[in-house]
């Protein structure tokens, strides 16, 4: 009886020991595996200019070098300085000029690489950032959209052109609808191109106005029904300004239908004396509407609204 009890206790002890050991192993976190990094084929533009980022696509997201981004942002509204405190600690300081070290934008990768999980600590103006990163060939690469959210700059993806547009003058927005995403970018790009033309001609740039963007977007839908300055309901186009409570002294509208991108429609508008007159007119605000025409081809309806405020 005593021997049986002792044997039972020994079995119980062994079972508990095995259970504890098994439980300990099951909750241990496995190391993050290395990932395949494929060179990003997409063209990347910063404020409308092409930039040759050394970028890789890892698990469907694009990763770039921090110093490449800082170099490309120099002189923009979102410029930032990079201070290397140690091999694994970096501090970013917003609104400060970046000091180049000579290795920025030194060529795009062309071969598939192995990416190891990164272990770099990054702060922005003293606050720690949570960024996804990997190390490739001894260099740290950070997720572009994480950087966009942390530094608050716009990122837009053009599925048709396979291009990434980075806009330092726009706020970051989560990409939930690629079509609406690129339409919003195209509208802002039109404003940029208009103001570049005005400055070239010694004129003041126009202010982008939210209410005018809304009126122009509504007109873009109407233009697809009837390509005219007369609305489908028979009223003159400026009735949409009056209905929206937009006050003005003078107003004008430019229309386009079927062009594929801002560069194409702007080229046509600038070549037309009447449209050019509006672009260079005595106005102080602008709104732009862009709406994709139904179908698979990348064609859009384009509307510009100009006003001189009261």
Steps between C-alpha positions, in 0.01 A plus 500: 500500500781735586694406186195560282450844653863593448486379139184704441662812646804451279281469191308811598823695549635389164171592330499847659863556404426397141189721492688805627781441254256457212306813597820704517600400147155563354482865610850591392497748206693375195748740344366708211609328179704660225292629209544518124563858379419571136621827339203735467431549128268797553609851409501734800428871480551760773295816446476416132870424435635145447733373774712186470439344839677174582174331595393142564160334522467268798175308555307748285634824656773733380807570714756778448810641667437773754787718377377474141166642610663775708716598202200509264301712750771767538351845454139381515233560762574159652880512510669338800851454636648160586734460796673162542543453873634144469483206262147418613371840616392786271334831582290695251443874539213649302525828306879487490723475194645156438881468488606258227762234571568412136325164470149620423315379189806306384314269263203267494528135595453256213529163674274311739643518852447345842359746756571444868272657765633844598587604851545875478352750748369822343364810670333806346546820698565286807201268461559136413359379169361157429624408153526173313853448376737250345872484439624426149874480427578686822255787433176570683183529291178637647141456386402798285144526630622488861726795420213679327282466807778595743618804301153582362554516125272379223557170317299410191511188282416510129404145405495577127843662482645285779631815663528626858438871557629662818366847581666693782229766493220254573409313815525123530181305439445127527462348154157338504382582147770515229268672249398777740863514614642580156215739419584701813866504401423608143293790631789624713742447212285724278520774764877463512533521122268802481695687766832414334369656178375809684831552683684461168288785369560723803161433661409401853411132558138410567376364831341155487147540635303210649159632392624548143642148499156373596321705233751393234467133599122523471541659156734218393212258544272729297758543224491127436127533434527820294831651391399864520513805722124459517403250767279196429212683673531785247649757739830680446803332661553774760163420657683224688713769666192700592321192635806420715509851649841578348551876482698649214548806282609313187500129419612269220490134409730278291384157383668190357377152418694187416857599589710243685694712751562856626790556259287423196202716598724789608687485167169532317372780724822698467484468120147644495487884525167498684603241758841663545330833564314345793813333638685834495193705592441744785386241752612403850345155555477173310321168527548189287270209428626168361275200437590176326283419201326166535688219328845349515696770319670764718303801378355779710266797504684817604361824645671816621310766695657844547363785709605842614367544852286790610 
